[in-house]
Each structure stands twice: as structure tokens, then as C-alpha cells.
Amino acid sequence: MPILLLLLSCTSKKDKLSEEIFKLETSDSSSSASGLNNLADKYFEYYKNFPKDSISEIYLYKAFMYKYLLSKWEEAFNFSGEYVKSYGKTENFYNISLKKADIYNSKLKNIDSAVYYYLLCENKIHFSAHEYRNAASTLEIYAASKTQKDTILKAENLYYAAKFYQLCIDFEKAANLYLNIGSNFLKFDKSPQALSSSAFIFWNELKNAEKAKEVYKLLTQKYPESEEAKEALIILKENMLGMTDEQLAEYLINKNQQK
């Protein structure tokens, strides 16, 4: 086929698919399950024919999301595989991975895969509060299943569970979980940081200065050589926990001026 005819043929097919997609998107049926499914299939068809087209990446992402919403897991996983193959680790890749974590967690009951995808997305995209809470509870359950031989892995998963609880504003669970980590996993490299985070949450978020003082003291006793312990000693020595917000702000300003 001559090049001109080939180009015209491709343009014609692209125009036809674009028109079909537009009609589906603006149709009353687009809000129904069958309408969404048809639209997802049409998005995928467009991607398969024109993977390098500027709109194809978002079409494939939408196709995955619609299959996810329709609980068509096999097709959703197929689309996710196509996505990473063609577009790599973009923001939408991590959005897809977060939904895969939910599928594995709540639908397929595959906690190992759910944990893998939650941690893959950690610090890459913003979770909703609901997603942070689900991730935190899943990691807690997963950590509880680990044997004594998996001590560091257990601590690592509990640490991220605490971080996720903190991010969904469940401060009491976060503070207590950080405290548990710092108290019981002495060989875990993030244990000093966990105790520091616990004390700070008790102090700043839960307004429990006495508990914060107790945790800061524990930090200085268990990890005296850590940077976190050195900071805790200053907080305790200067009685910063007993300061009002105004006094603390004035103290920090004076400290910065003395440097």
C-alpha cells in the first residue's frame, strides 16, 4: 500500500475511534455498568492501535480504572501490565498499583501482594485517608504473621503501618505503634526515629506532655548514641515540654539567633 494511502487509512481509523469514544463518553449509558465497560474496551482499542498517541496513556489508565470499578479484575490486571510495558513508572502507574493493592487486599485476600503494592506506592503518591488506614491495618496484620526469624521485617512493616496511621490522622494508634517498635526492636535501625516520632505525637498532637516525657526518657536510655536521643536530651533539659506554644516559639527564635 502506498505511504499516502497508509497514512490516510490510519487517520481514518483514528478519527473513527475518536468519534466512537466521544459518543460513548457523552451518551446517557456512560454512567451505567455496561456503558463504562464498553468505554473501557474502546479506550483499550484506541491504545492498542495508537500506543504512541498523546492521549493513549490516559485512555489506558481510564480503561484500567473502569475495569477496577466494575470488579473485572482479570481485565484490569491485563491493562495494568500493558500500562507499565508502554509507559513505565509514571504517577498513573502508582495510582494503578494502589488500586491493585486494594484488589489483592479486600477482594483476592492475598495479603503478601497487597503489602508489596502498598509499599511500592509509599512516598510516591498521596493516598486517601481510607487508603492509608487500609494500608496500615494490612501491614499490622502482615507483621503479626511473621515469625521470630523475621524480626527486622516485622519491625519494618510495623514502622510503615505507624507512618500510615499518622498520615490518616489516627494519632493514638500511630504513637502507640511507634512506641512498641522502639521498645521491642532494639536492632531495627529506625527504632530511635520511631520513639522520637511517638514522643512528638504525644506532645504535639495528643497534648500529653507527661507521656511524651516518658517516651523521650526511654529514647535516651535505649539509644543514647543516636541523634534522636541527643535531641531528646535537649528537649528534656530545657523543659520544652512544659512551654506554651508562645514560649516555645520564642525559645526557638532565640536559639536560632545564637547560632
N, C-alpha and C positions, 0 to 999 in steps of 0.2 A: 504494500500500500504506500503511495507517495506520502512524503512527510506532511504536506499540507492537509491531505485528507485525514491522516492520522491525528493531527492536531485538532482538526475540526470535529472529528469523532469524539476525542477526549473532552473537548469543550462542551459538545452537545450532551455527553453523558453527565458531566459535572453540573451543567445547568439543569438537567432533568432531575438529578438527585437533590440539588439545592431547592428546586421548586417543590419536590415531594416533601422534603423536610419542613419547608416553610408552611405548607398546607397542614401537615401534621401538628406543627407547633401552635398554629392558630386555630386549629379545629376544636370544637367542644369536647371531642373524645380524648383530647390530650391530658385531661385530668382523670381519666379512667385507667384502670389497670391495663386493659388491652391497648389503649391508646399510648400509654407510656412504654409498653413493651414494643409496640410497632415503631415508635420513635427511636427507642434504643437500638433496635435492629437496623433502622435506616441510618442512624449515626454511624454504626459499626460498618455498614456497607460503604458509606462515604469514605471512612478512614481506610478501609481495605483497598479501595480504588485509588485514593489520592493521599497516601500517608505523609507526603511532604508538603501538602497544602497547609496554609497558615491556620485554618480553622479545624484541621483534623485532630489535633491534640485535645482541644476542648470537647470536640464531639465524642472522642473515645472515652474521655473522662466522664462525660454525661451518660454515655451508654453504660459504663460500669455502675454509676450511681443509681440509675433507674433499675438495673437488674438487682442491685443490692436492696433497694426499696421494695422491690417486688418479690424478694426472697428467692430469686433464681440464682442460687449460689454457684452452680457449675458454670453457667454462662458468665457470671460476674468474675469468677477466678480466671476464666479464659481471657476475658477482656483485660484483666489486670496484668496477665502475662504479656499480652500484646503491647500494653502501655509501656512497661519497663523495657521491653525489647526495642521499641521505637523511639522512646523519649527519655529514658534514663530516670535519674532520681531528682525530679522536679518537685515543687511544692505539691502538685496534684498527685505525684507518686506517693508522698507521705500521707496525703488525705485518703487515698485509696488504701494504703497499708493500715491506717487507723480503723477503717471500716472492716478490713479483713480481720483485725484483732477482735472486733465485736462479733463477727460471724463465728470465728473459732471459739470465742468465749461463751456467748449466750445461745448460739444455735447448734454448733457442732460439738460443743463440750470438749474441745481439745485445748486444754489449759497451757500446754507447752508451746503450741503455736501462737496462742493468744499473747502470752508473755513475750515471745520473740518479737511480735509486731508492735506491742505497746512500747517496748524498749527501743525498737528501731525508730519509732516516731518521737521518742523523748528528746526534747530540746530542738526539734526540727520544725514543728508546727504547734499552734495553740489548740489544746483540747477544750471541749466544753466542760462545764463543771461536772456534768453527768459522766462524761468520758473519763475525766480524771478520777472520779470516785470509783467507777468500774475498774479502771486500771489498778488503783490502789488496793481494792479488796481482792482482786485476782492475784496480784503479786504477794499479798499476805497469805492467801491460801496456798499458792505455789511454794512459798518459803517454808510453810509448815509441813509440806510433803517431803522436804529434803532430809536426808539422813545426817548423822553426826559427821560423816566424812565430807559433807558438802557445806561445812561451816561458813566459809567465806562467801560461797554462792548464796547461802541463806541470808547472810548479812547484807549482801549487795541488793538482793530483791526486797528485803525489808526497808533498806535505805530509800530505794526508789518509791516504795509504797508510801513511806512517810512524806517524801517530797510531793507525791501526787495528792495526798491528803492535804498538805499545806496549800497547794495550788487551788484546791477546790474549797478552801476556807474552812476546812474541818480541822481547826487548830488543836483541839484537845487530843484527837487521835494522832495527829502529826507529832505533837510534843511528847506524848507518852511512847510512841513508837521509836522516835529518835532516842529517847531516854533508855529504852530497852536495848537498842543497838549498842549505844555507848557503854552501857553497864555490863553487857554479856558477851560482846565480841571484841576482846582485847587485841586480837591480831589483825582486825579489819582496819585498813588504812584510813577509812572515813569515820571511824568511831569518835575521834576528838571533835571533828566537824559536826557529827550527829549530836553530841552533848551540847556543843555551843548553840546549835540550832534549837534544841529543846529548851535550853535556858532562855534564849532570846524570845521564843514564842510565849513561854510562861510569863516573861517580863512584859513584852511589848503588846502581845495580842490578848492574852488571857488575864493580864493585870494581876498576876500572882507573884509579887516580888519575893515572898518567902520561899516559894518553890523554885523560883529562878536562882535564888541564892544557894539553895541546897544543891542544885544541879551544877552551878558554876564551881562550888567547892568540890563536888565529885570529879569534875573535869580536871581540876588542879591536882587531885590525888591520884587519879588513874593514869593521866597522860601529862605529867609535869614538864616534859621537854617539848611539848607541842606548842605551836604558835597560838593555838586557841586557848591553851592553859595560861600563857603569858598575858593574853588579853583579858582573860577571866580574873587573873590576879589584880590587874589594874582596876577593873570594874568593882571588885570586892574592896580593895584597899581605899579607893576614892569614894566608897559608899554611893556609887552611881545609882544603885537600885532604889535608894531612898530619896532620890531627887525628883522634883516635879519636872514636867516637860520643859518649863521655862528655865529652871535651874540647870537642867541637863544641856539645853541649847547654849546657855551662857558659858557653861563649863567647856563644852566642845569648841566654842569660838575662841575662848582664852587659850586653850591648848594649841589650836592651830596658829594663833598669833605668836606663841612662844617658840614655834619651830623655826 
